[in-house]
C-alpha cells in the first residue's frame, strides 16, 4: 500500500457522523432490515448515526431530506439505500446525482463488479452511486439486505473515514 494512502488513513477521523436514509414506499422502522444493517455496521466500526429516516420513492422528498442532512454541521456522510434500480419508481440515483459536485464512479463500478460475483449479470441493473456534495460524502446503494451488506463490508466501511478526510480538504 502506498505511503500517502497510509498517511491519509492515519489522519482520517476515528469516528464519522452519518445520516442514514432508506428509500422505500413499503418499509417501516420495524421492517427496514437494510437500514438497520447500515446503522449496526456503522456503530460496530465506531461511527455515529446522527439521524435515520425512511422516505418514499419520490425524487423531491429524497432530495429535500438529503439537502437537510447535507446542511447539518454535525453530519459528515449520508448513506442511502433503496431506489437505485431501473424501475419507474427508482429515483434515488437522480436525486443524488443532481446534488453531487464530485462523483466517485469507482464506487458504482466496484459495487457492480463485486455484485456480479454474487448474483451474475443482474448486477448491471444497479445504479449505485457515490460522491461528494457540500464537502460531505454521499453514498447510495441498493435496498436489498445482501447488497447493503456487500457495499458496507467491502467498500464503504474500509474507506469511509478516508473518504471524509478527502472530502473535507
VOTORTI-682888 format. One line per 2 residues: number of its first residue (from 0); their letters; for each residue x, y, z of N, C-alpha, C. Coordinates in steps of 0.05 Angstrom, whole numbers. Each point is the difference from the previous one (the first is absolute). Layout:
# VOTORTI-682888
NUM = A = X:Y:Z:X:Y:Z:X:Y:Z  ...
***
This chain:
# VOTORTI-682888
0 = XX = 17:-24:0:-17:24:0:18:25:0  -9:20:-14:15:25:-3:2:14:27
2 = XX = 23:14:4:4:15:25:-20:22:3  -7:14:-22:-19:22:2:-28:-10:8
4 = XX = -8:-23:-9:-26:-11:8:1:-6:30  22:-12:9:2:-6:28:0:26:17
6 = XX = 13:21:-10:0:25:15:-27:13:1  -15:-2:-23:-27:11:0:-18:-15:19
8 = XX = 2:-26:0:-17:-16:18:7:6:29  26:4:6:8:6:27:-11:28:9
10 = XX = -3:18:-19:-10:27:6:-30:1:-1  -13:-20:-10:-29:0:-2:-13:0:28
12 = XX = -25:9:1:-14:0:26:-4:-29:10  1:-3:26:-4:-27:11:-30:-8:-1
14 = XX = -17:21:2:-29:-5:0:-13:19:-20  -16:-11:-17:-15:16:-20:-29:2:8
16 = XX = -11:25:-2:-28:5:7:-17:-4:-25  -18:-19:1:-15:-8:-23:-30:3:3
18 = XX = -13:7:-22:-29:-1:-2:-6:-23:-18  -21:-15:6:-8:-23:-15:-29:4:-11
20 = XX = -3:-3:-26:-27:3:-13:-7:-26:-14  -23:-10:7:-11:-23:-15:-22:11:-19
22 = XX = 3:-6:-25:-20:8:-20:-18:-23:-6  -25:3:8:-19:-22:-4:-29:9:4
24 = XX = -17:-11:-17:-29:6:3:-13:-19:21  13:-21:7:-12:-21:16:13:-6:27
26 = XX = 25:7:3:14:-7:25:-8:19:23  1:-11:24:-4:15:25:26:-3:16
28 = XX = 2:14:22:23:-3:18:3:-29:9  -23:-13:4:0:-28:9:9:-20:-22
30 = XX = -6:6:-25:6:-19:-21:25:8:-17  12:22:7:23:10:-16:26:-15:9
32 = XX = 3:-24:-10:24:-15:7:26:12:-12  -3:11:-24:24:12:-12:9:25:15
34 = XX = -18:17:7:7:24:16:12:-8:27  -12:-21:12:11:-10:26:28:-10:-4
36 = XX = 5:-14:-22:27:-11:-5:20:22:-3  -7:21:-15:18:23:-3:7:12:27
38 = XX = -20:5:16:4:12:26:17:-18:18  -5:-25:0:15:-19:17:29:-1:-9
40 = XX = 5:-2:-26:27:-1:-10:15:25:6  -12:23:-4:13:26:6:8:1:30
42 = XX = -18:-7:17:5:1:29:22:-20:8  -1:-23:-12:21:-21:6:28:11:-7
44 = XX = 2:16:-22:25:11:-8:7:26:16  -17:7:19:6:24:16:-10:26:-11
46 = XX = -17:-1:-20:-11:24:-12:-27:7:15  -9:24:-4:-25:9:13:-22:3:-20
48 = XX = -24:-9:7:-23:4:-16:-15:23:12  1:23:-13:-12:24:11:-29:4:-9
50 = XX = -8:-15:-20:-28:3:-10:-6:-25:-16  -26:-7:0:-10:-22:-16:-28:7:-9
52 = XX = -6:-5:-25:-27:6:-10:-7:-19:-23  -26:-5:-3:-11:-14:-23:-15:20:-16
54 = XX = 4:0:-26:-13:19:-18:-11:-15:-24  -23:8:-10:-11:-14:-23:16:4:-26
56 = XX = -3:-17:-19:13:2:-26:-11:24:-16  6:24:10:-9:25:-13:25:18:-1
58 = XX = 8:7:-24:25:15:-3:1:26:16  -23:15:1:0:25:15:4:-5:30
60 = XX = -13:-21:11:3:-6:28:27:-11:7  12:-16:-17:27:-10:4:19:24:0
62 = XX = -3:17:-20:18:23:-3:-2:19:24  -25:5:9:-4:18:23:14:-11:25
64 = XX = -4:-26:5:13:-12:24:30:0:-3  10:-7:-23:28:0:-5:12:29:4
66 = XX = -14:20:-10:9:27:4:1:7:30  -20:-8:15:-1:5:29:25:-12:14
68 = XX = 6:-25:-7:23:-12:13:26:12:-10  2:8:-25:24:13:-10:5:27:13
70 = XX = -21:13:9:3:26:14:8:-2:29  -3:-24:12:5:-3:28:30:0:5
72 = XX = 9:18:18:29:0:6:10:-25:15  -18:-15:12:8:-24:14:-1:-25:-17
74 = XX = -2:3:-27:-2:-22:-18:24:0:-19  14:-23:-1:23:-3:-17:-7:-16:-26
76 = XX = -20:-18:2:-6:-18:-22:-30:-7:1  -11:-4:-24:-28:-9:-2:1:-26:-16
78 = XX = -12:-21:12:-1:-26:-13:-29:-6:-6  -6:-5:-25:-27:-7:-8:-1:-29:-10
80 = XX = -24:-12:4:-4:-26:-12:-28:-1:-12  -2:-13:-23:-26:-3:-13:-3:20:-23
82 = XX = -16:-8:-20:-7:18:-22:22:3:-21  20:-18:-1:22:3:-19:-3:-18:-24
84 = XX = -22:-13:-4:-4:-18:-22:-10:15:-25  -13:-14:-18:-9:12:-25:-30:2:-2
86 = XX = -14:-9:20:-30:2:0:-8:30:-1  -24:5:-10:-10:27:-2:2:15:26
88 = XX = -6:-14:23:0:13:26:28:5:11  20:-12:-11:27:2:10:13:27:-8
90 = XX = 0:19:19:9:27:-7:22:10:19  11:-18:16:21:8:18:25:10:-15
92 = XX = 7:-14:-21:23:8:-16:-3:29:-10  -23:6:-11:-4:27:-11:2:21:22
94 = XX = -12:-6:24:0:19:22:28:5:10  16:-22:2:27:3:10:18:13:-21
96 = XX = -1:-10:-25:18:10:-21:-4:30:-4  -24:10:3:-5:29:-4:15:17:21
98 = XX = 7:-12:22:13:15:22:30:-3:2  10:-20:-14:29:-6:3:16:21:-16
100 = XX = 21:9:14:19:18:-13:23:-15:-11  6:-23:12:21:-18:-10:-11:-29:3
102 = XX = 2:-15:-22:-9:-27:1:23:-19:4  -5:-22:15:19:-21:4:-9:-24:-17
104 = XX = 5:2:-26:-9:-21:-18:10:-28:9  23:-1:12:11:-26:9:-18:-15:19
106 = XX = -16:15:16:-18:-14:19:-20:-17:-15  -14:12:-19:-20:-15:-15:13:-23:-16
108 = XX = 23:6:-12:14:-20:-16:8:-24:17  13:6:23:8:-21:18:-24:-16:12
110 = XX = -21:15:7:-23:-13:11:-12:-20:-20  -3:9:-25:-11:-18:-21:19:-24:-5
112 = XX = 26:4:1:19:-21:-5:-3:-21:23  0:10:25:-3:-18:23:-27:-15:-1
114 = XX = -20:15:-7:-27:-11:-2:-2:-21:-21  13:5:-23:1:-19:-22:10:-28:10
116 = XX = 20:1:17:11:-25:10:-21:-15:17  -19:14:11:-20:-13:17:-26:-6:-15
118 = XX = -9:18:-17:-27:-4:-13:1:-2:-30  23:3:-12:3:-2:-29:-8:25:-14
120 = XX = -10:-3:-24:-4:23:-18:-22:19:10  -17:-8:18:-20:18:11:13:24:14
122 = XX = 26:-2:6:14:22:13:0:25:-16  -3:-2:-27:0:23:-17:-25:18:4
124 = XX = -20:-10:14:-24:16:5:3:20:23  22:-2:15:5:18:22:10:26:-9
126 = XX = -11:21:11:11:27:-5:11:12:25  15:-16:15:14:9:24:17:24:-8
128 = XX = 1:20:18:14:25:-6:12:11:25  22:14:-2:12:14:23:14:25:-10
130 = XX = 5:18:19:14:24:-7:2:19:23  6:25:-6:2:21:20:-19:22:-7
132 = XX = -14:9:21:-18:23:-3:3:18:24  6:25:-4:4:19:22:20:-9:20
134 = XX = 21:-13:-10:22:-9:18:-6:-25:16  -22:-13:-7:-9:-24:14:-2:-24:-19
136 = XX = 5:-23:11:-1:-25:-16:-29:-9:-2  -8:-7:-24:-27:-11:-5:3:-26:-15
138 = XX = -13:-21:12:2:-27:-12:-29:-11:-2  -7:-8:-24:-26:-13:-4:4:-28:-10
140 = XX = -12:-19:14:3:-28:-7:-28:-13:-3  -1:-23:-13:-26:-13:-2:-13:-6:27
142 = XX = -25:-7:0:-14:-4:25:-1:-28:11  9:-19:-16:-1:-28:10:21:-3:22
144 = XX = -6:-16:20:18:-4:22:26:-12:-9  0:-18:-19:24:-11:-10:18:20:-14
146 = XX = -13:18:-15:15:21:-14:12:20:20  -15:6:21:9:19:21:24:-13:14
148 = XX = -2:-25:7:21:-14:14:26:1:-17  -3:-6:-26:23:0:-18:12:28:-2
150 = XX = -16:20:-4:10:27:-3:13:10:26  -13:-5:22:11:10:26:26:-15:7
152 = XX = 0:-26:-2:24:-16:9:23:3:-19  -5:0:-26:22:-1:-19:10:28:-10
154 = XX = -18:20:1:7:26:-11:-2:23:19  -23:3:12:-6:24:16:17:1:26
156 = XX = -2:-20:16:13:1:26:30:1:-1  13:-15:-18:29:2:-2:11:28:-8
158 = XX = -17:16:-14:10:26:-10:-16:24:11  -20:-4:16:-17:23:8:15:23:13
160 = XX = 17:-6:19:14:21:14:20:14:-20  12:-16:-17:19:11:-20:-16:18:-19
162 = XX = -23:-9:-9:-17:17:-18:-7:27:13  -8:-1:26:-7:24:14:24:19:2
164 = XX = 23:-12:6:25:16:2:5:15:-27  -2:-15:-22:5:12:-26:-22:21:-7
166 = XX = -25:-6:6:-21:19:-7:2:26:15  12:0:23:3:24:17:22:19:-11
168 = X = 18:-10:-16:23:16:-10:-9:23:-17
***
